[in-house]
Amino acid sequence: MTPTAGTTQASPSQTLSRGIRALEILAEAQQPLTIAELADAMGVHRSVAYRILRTLEDHSLLVRDDGGRVQPGPGLAVLARGVSRSLQTAALPELTQLANTLAMSAFVAVWDHEDCVTLVTVDPRHTGAAVVQHPGSRHPISAGAPGIAIQSAHSEQEWKAAAPGIPYRAEAAEARHRGYAASHDEVIAGVSSLAVPVRMPGGRPAALAVVYIRSSQNPEEVAAALAASAGRIEGQLG
């Protein structure tokens, strides 16, 4: 049957997809890459990678050092500022207060397909015990307190409709009842996390979380501080 105008789906752009993949590889790399290394990682000929990189370079999305190696460019920071701008603006003062009051790394994670992605993070001042949670880092939404907290903003039935194929953890039902999620040793070995959902008007919930290696603080008190901050963030978002 010939597809009608209403059912025809546009084919994805291979060039755009390759450009995005190149940026993802560079963002995940621990050091700048040569064009040959990037081409190998992308699975394309070096000439194809070079054309893509020239375009990205023109938009300052990547830069090359004196040795010709490529790395993410300042244009990405400009784009990142616009991602969930209102959430970042509302969350940053709260994250700063949480990080310095609790002496823990505080961050906001957002739901992206099957993953949790760190949107913005603040590490505490004057301490060497912070656990760095880099913006852009991701882990499966089915692992760790932030993912559990995001799940807990839904009932099990709501989650099945919103994310078919991703199991609803028993811990999410527990977190939904007590108001916060907890995890240990799930995303980073030896690291614990506490998180609460941040309900976004008209959008998917996010999570406000802290991570730490060890703490003498009562988890209930930390969770109460997170919940209070989440409430203020939600109030600003309307």
Secondary structure, 3 states (H helix, E strand, C coil): CCCCCCCCCCCCCHHHHHHHHHHHHHHHCCCCECHHHHHHHHCCCHHHHHHHHHHHHHCCCEEECCCCCEEECHHHHHHHHCCCHHHHHHHHHHHHHHHHHHCCEEEEEEEECCEEEEEEEECCCCCCCCCCCCCCCEEECCCCHHHHHHHHCCCHHHHHHHCCCCCCCHHHHHHHHHCCEEEECCCCCCCEEEEEEECCCCCCCEEEEEEECCCCCCHHHHHHHHHHHHHHHHHHHC
